[in-house]
Every structure is written in structure tokens, then in C-alpha cells.
Amino acid sequence: PPLSVKETIAMESQADKDRTGNVSFESFLDVLKEKFAPPFNEEKLEKAFGVLRNPQNKKIHIDEMKHFLLAYNEECNQDAVNDFAKNVPLDGQDVDIDKFIKALLG
């Protein structure tokens, strides 16, 4: 199920412990790892990201990921998304979903 605004704000607060308004990519991954701890696994994350990614190359353009983050998170703003995107490992302008999932699962 989608996260509520309240859950999203709580996760953001958890990732931004020093209350700077900025969340590092590593902090973002740590929060996602905790939120999606077992029973979530690679297969379930693959299925969730499968809706967004290109089925041929298992990638999503960074602009699509940024659009998704802005569209489904009322608390998110363009500057925060741009800062986040700077830290996402890219293959050209694409996020390799398999690598992203492996980073999430650590």
C-alpha cells in the first residue's frame, strides 16, 4: 500500500536526524532498509519497481523517478528531489533498478 503523508514525514524525520532539511542518499537507503525490512525482499522490491522501469533494460530515467517522487509525496519539493537525484547511482541518465534494489537491501 502507498505510504501516507504522515508515514512519509516520519521517515523523512528519521533520515534527517540533524534537522537540516537535507537527506543524504545513505540516510535515505537506511530508512528504506528499515521500512522495507523482511518480509520485503528482492523479489517484492523488483515487483514494486517493475511498474516504473523499462522492461527491456530494467532501468528508469532519473527524470521519471524525480517526477514520481514529486507526484506521490506532498512534502517533497523540487530542490530536495534534485539533491536526492545527485546521489542516486546512474548509468548515463538512467537508474539501474537492479543495482538500486541491491543498494537498498545492502
N, C-alpha and C positions, 0 to 999 in steps of 0.2 A: 504493500500500500504506500501511497505517497506520504512524504513527511508533512506534518502540519507546520504552520508558521512557528508555533510555539516550540516544536521539536527542533526546527531549523535554527532558531535563535539560541536555544540551549546548546546545540552543537557548535555554533559559532562562538559562543562564550567560552565553551570548553577549549576550543582551539586557540582563542585569543586571550590567554591567561593574563597577559600584562596589560590588557585593555587598550591597545594602541589603535585598534580598528583595522589592523593588518593581520592576515593569517598566512603563515608560511606554508609552502606545499607539504613539507614534512609534518607540520601540525595537522593539516587537513587530512593527510593519509592516516595519521594516528587516530584521529576522531572517527574516520570511516572504518578503520580496522576494528575499533571498539564497538561502533554502532552495528556493523555487519559481521560481528564475530559469529562463530558457529551458532546456529546451523547454516549460516551462509558459507558457501564455498565457491570454488572457481566456476563450477557449472552454473550455479544460480546467478553469479555476477555476469557470466558470459551471456546468459539468457536476458538479463536486465539490460545490458549494454547492446545486445543484439538488435534491439528496436532502433537504436540510433546509428549504428555503424553501417558502413558499406559492406554488403555480404561477400563481395569478391575479395577484398583485401583486409577486412576486419579492422578498418580504420574509420575515424570520424574527423572531419576537418575541424580545426580548432575553432573556427568561427561558428560552426554548428554547436559545439559544446558550450561556447560562450553564450550563444542565443538560448540554449536550453537552460543554462544556469540562471539567466536573467528572467526567462519566462516563467520558471517554476519556483522562484524564490523571491518573494516580495521584498525581502530585506536586502537583497543583493543590488549593488549598483555597478555601473559600467567600470568605474575605476577599480573596484575590488575584483571584478571579473578579469580585467586586463592584467592586474597584478598576479592573480592566480594563474592565468594563461602563460605568463612569462616563465613559470616554474614547472609547467607540465612538459614531460619529455616528448619531443616532437620528432617525427620523421618528415622533414620538409614542413608542410603546414598541417599535417595530419597527426592525430593522436593514435598510436598503435594500441588498440584496446587490449590485446593480449598482454603487452608489457605493462599497461596501466593496471590491469587486474592483478598481475603478479606483484606490482609495487604495493597495491592495496593489501594483498594477502601476506606480503613480506615473507 
